């Protein structure tokens, strides 16, 4: 597989994820978009820090069973 083919596959996966769809690749696993809501934490000085909402990509490898 050459670099151009890999780029086309990558672009297609990105399009599907942006559309809210999961992408399953047989023998590899599934890519899905996960929304992380806004949350707050405290830094080492006790100040409140706001973390804005964001979308991330989660990968779940396909369970191929135990090796023999």
N, C-alpha and C positions, 0 to 999 in steps of 0.2 A: 504494500500500500504506500503510495507516495504522499508527500506533504500536502498536495492540493486536495487529494481525496480525504485525508484526515481533517483538513480545514472545513470541507463541505459537511462532513459528518458532525463536527463540532458546532458549526453554524446551525444545523438542523436541530441538534439537541437544545441549543440556546433558544431557538424559536419556540420549540414545544414547551420548555420550562417557562418562558415569558408568557405564554398563553395559558399557563396554569396546569398544564398536562405533565404527567410523569412520563419518563422514557425508560422502557425496559429493553435491555440488550441481552438476548439469549446467551447463556454461558458466561455472562459478565456480571450483570446486576441491574439495579434500577436507580435512576437519578430522579429526584423529586424536589420541588421547591417548598421550603418551609418558612412560614411567616413567624418572626420573632417580635412580639409586641414591645412597646416602650416599657422600660423599667428603670428603676432608680437604685443606686447603691451609694455607699459612702467611701470616700478615699481615706488614705492613711491619716489625714488631719481631721477627719470627722465631717467633712463637707459633703453635701448631697450632690451626686453626679447623675445627670439624666442621660440615659442611653436611648436614642431614638429607635423607632421600629425599623426593622429591616427584613429583607428576604434573603435567605441563604439557600445553597444547594446541598442536599443530603444525598449520599450514595449508600445504597445497601447492596453489598455483594451477594451474588446468587449462591445459595447453599448447594454445593456440589457433592455433599455427603463426605463420608470418611474415605481417605485414600486407602487402598488395599495393599 
